[in-house]
Amino acid sequence: MKVIILGAGGRGRNYTRYCKQYGVDIVAVADPNTKKLQKLGKDFEISEDKLYSDWKDILEKEKFADAVINATPDKVHYPSTMAALEKGYHVLLEKPMSDKEQECIDMIEKAEEENKILMVCHVLRYAPFFEKLKEIVDSQRIGEIVNMEMTENCAYWHFVHSYVRGVFRNETISSPFILAKSCHDLDLIGYITGKKCISVMSEGSLKYYKKENAPEGAPAFCLAGCPHEKTCPYFAPRLYLKQITQVGWPTETISADTSFAARYEALKKGPYGRCVYHCDNDVNDHQSTIFTMEDDTIVSFNMTGFSSENTRTLRIFGTKGDIRGHLELGELEIYDFLTQEKETIKVDYKTIISSHGGGDARLVKAFIDAVTSGSDGSDLKTSARLSLQSHLMAFAAEKSRKEGKRIYLEV
Ligand SMILES: NC(=O)c1ccc[n+]([C@@H]2O[C@H](COP(=O)([O-])OP(=O)(O)OC[C@H]3O[C@@H](n4cnc5c(N)ncnc54)[C@H](O)[C@@H]3O)[C@@H](O)[C@H]2O)c1
């Protein structure tokens, strides 16, 4: 199988790694950021002639691969995916598909018209933890779901990295948080309950990471002599210079050269060295949303950027029992109302070398298998059409939050 990778950032690198693992031939990679592109080429032994500076340079050529993996920024998804489908490629598209409803629908229709697979990276559907949870719910062991609570605990260091200093900080370059990150959770709500959402009410804001909360005398960059170095949990050098040699995510994203000296330089003037109170961020740092599903099943979803843990937690309340789950611990606790017995299931996912609870690598494998087997993609656990509901839920949540009213969805 021949694959083209669009975007050589964090996700593009991940997908390149899995493709290589599964023996896929990477025939082209595009990224306007020369340093990232060259680094990806070097790290994964992809020759210079396969590296392009823009997705357009690849997709204007005659078709020369089976599929495109689209890991470009949110705003680039629509034009590049439409062009790839038009050229006859199957597409694995990063979420969110788009921040515009019509663009999501256009891409779905284009894929259907061209008879191509358009799979969306809702990787958590492929995480063993959620697979097990779905199996338990579908077995009716806890009866019918009456309500459910889910929390996206985004760790404070993750939140400031991605949503205050980083590439998802501002809606004009990315999307609202509930779409950019939580569309995974909204997708899982539909997947686990097996129901459609009929209405949404949401509250939330950017409460904390703004200039009026800056401690006195905090400069624009942490390394410019900030007097609060010892008391600020968000002091950039503490977050990014602690690792001397072994550099993992998110530290590896602040500079293509990950040596200590290069990272130090990157923090002096680069985006990740900025004071968290002096960034151009506008995405919410907390949001609570109630989704009413068909049959009056209620789901409350809470997201916070102020957590020590970086995980998803949930409780599902059924007519015959309840479930408590913790993704990071891989733990599911099931209580049976009749027998009054509790069972704890440990889902072992740490043996899979992949982020998102093992979901990333398994989703890529499912996509590769679907393309190579010539399937129409209908056996995949995620598709653009299935993903549409989570996007509509996110758009409705934003509308509800901004307009202060309940929003009804067409079922
Ligand atoms: N599925 C998930 O769980 C998950 C997690 C993180 C990010 N994402 C999504 O994945 C996508 C990429 O995120 P990321 O974290 O890798 O961001 P990133 O900024 O690290 O990478 C995106 C790359 O695309 C490149 N790019 C910009 N314009 C381009 C163009 N015209 N042609 C080719 N490349 C171009 C950028 O230079 C950048 O290197 C985003 O849509 C994001 O929302 C999904």
Ligand as a Chemical Component Dictionary entry (heavy atoms), coordinates in Angstrom:
data_LIG
# 
_chem_comp.id                   LIG 
_chem_comp.type                 NON-POLYMER 
_chem_comp.pdbx_formal_charge   0 
_chem_comp.three_letter_code    LIG 
# 
loop_
_chem_comp_atom.comp_id 
_chem_comp_atom.atom_id 
_chem_comp_atom.alt_atom_id 
_chem_comp_atom.type_symbol 
_chem_comp_atom.charge 
_chem_comp_atom.model_Cartn_x 
_chem_comp_atom.model_Cartn_y 
_chem_comp_atom.model_Cartn_z 
_chem_comp_atom.pdbx_ordinal 
LIG N1  N1  N 0  -6.937 12.408 16.811 1  
LIG C1  C1  C 0  -6.423 13.068 17.820 2  
LIG O1  O1  O 0  -6.534 12.671 18.942 3  
LIG C2  C2  C 0  -5.663 14.346 17.587 4  
LIG C3  C3  C 0  -4.713 14.783 18.519 5  
LIG C4  C4  C 0  -4.017 15.969 18.236 6  
LIG C5  C5  C 0  -4.285 16.682 17.093 7  
LIG N2  N2  N 1  -5.246 16.240 16.232 8  
LIG C6  C6  C 0  -5.526 16.953 14.970 9  
LIG O2  O2  O 0  -4.505 16.601 14.033 10 
LIG C7  C7  C 0  -4.193 17.695 13.173 11 
LIG C8  C8  C 0  -2.706 18.006 13.265 12 
LIG O3  O3  O 0  -2.395 18.299 14.600 13 
LIG P1  P1  P 0  -0.866 18.297 15.131 14 
LIG O4  O4  O 0  -0.949 18.211 16.602 15 
LIG O5  O5  O -1 -0.064 17.318 14.390 16 
LIG O6  O6  O 0  -0.467 19.783 14.709 17 
LIG P2  P2  P 0  0.968  20.298 14.220 18 
LIG O7  O7  O 0  0.876  21.760 14.143 19 
LIG O8  O8  O 0  2.019  19.649 15.049 20 
LIG O9  O9  O 0  1.079  19.681 12.744 21 
LIG C9  C9  C 0  0.380  20.162 11.632 22 
LIG C10 C10 C 0  1.386  20.329 10.509 23 
LIG O10 O10 O 0  0.705  20.665 9.295  24 
LIG C11 C11 C 0  1.554  21.536 8.599  25 
LIG N3  N3  N 0  0.867  22.278 7.539  26 
LIG C12 C12 C 0  0.338  23.541 7.592  27 
LIG N4  N4  N 0  -0.122 23.899 6.385  28 
LIG C13 C13 C 0  0.147  22.860 5.536  29 
LIG C14 C14 C 0  -0.028 22.668 4.149  30 
LIG N5  N5  N 0  -0.554 23.636 3.378  31 
LIG N6  N6  N 0  0.377  21.500 3.573  32 
LIG C15 C15 C 0  0.938  20.532 4.352  33 
LIG N7  N7  N 0  1.155  20.679 5.687  34 
LIG C16 C16 C 0  0.749  21.816 6.276  35 
LIG C17 C17 C 0  2.124  22.440 9.677  36 
LIG O11 O11 O 0  3.290  23.123 9.262  37 
LIG C18 C18 C 0  2.379  21.440 10.789 38 
LIG O12 O12 O 0  3.699  20.942 10.788 39 
LIG C19 C19 C 0  -5.091 18.840 13.629 40 
LIG O13 O13 O 0  -6.253 18.869 12.865 41 
LIG C20 C20 C 0  -5.464 18.451 15.059 42 
LIG O14 O14 O 0  -6.685 19.000 15.492 43 
LIG C21 C21 C 0  -5.915 15.095 16.453 44 
# 
loop_
_chem_comp_bond.comp_id 
_chem_comp_bond.atom_id_1 
_chem_comp_bond.atom_id_2 
_chem_comp_bond.value_order 
_chem_comp_bond.pdbx_ordinal 
LIG N1  C1  SING 1  
LIG C1  O1  DOUB 2  
LIG C1  C2  SING 3  
LIG C2  C3  SING 4  
LIG C2  C21 DOUB 5  
LIG C3  C4  DOUB 6  
LIG C4  C5  SING 7  
LIG C5  N2  DOUB 8  
LIG N2  C6  SING 9  
LIG N2  C21 SING 10 
LIG C6  O2  SING 11 
LIG C6  C20 SING 12 
LIG O2  C7  SING 13 
LIG C7  C8  SING 14 
LIG C7  C19 SING 15 
LIG C8  O3  SING 16 
LIG O3  P1  SING 17 
LIG P1  O4  DOUB 18 
LIG P1  O5  SING 19 
LIG P1  O6  SING 20 
LIG O6  P2  SING 21 
LIG P2  O7  DOUB 22 
LIG P2  O8  SING 23 
LIG P2  O9  SING 24 
LIG O9  C9  SING 25 
LIG C9  C10 SING 26 
LIG C10 O10 SING 27 
LIG C10 C18 SING 28 
LIG O10 C11 SING 29 
LIG C11 N3  SING 30 
LIG C11 C17 SING 31 
LIG N3  C12 SING 32 
LIG N3  C16 SING 33 
LIG C12 N4  DOUB 34 
LIG N4  C13 SING 35 
LIG C13 C14 SING 36 
LIG C13 C16 DOUB 37 
LIG C14 N5  SING 38 
LIG C14 N6  DOUB 39 
LIG N6  C15 SING 40 
LIG C15 N7  DOUB 41 
LIG N7  C16 SING 42 
LIG C17 O11 SING 43 
LIG C17 C18 SING 44 
LIG C18 O12 SING 45 
LIG C19 O13 SING 46 
LIG C19 C20 SING 47 
LIG C20 O14 SING 48 
# 
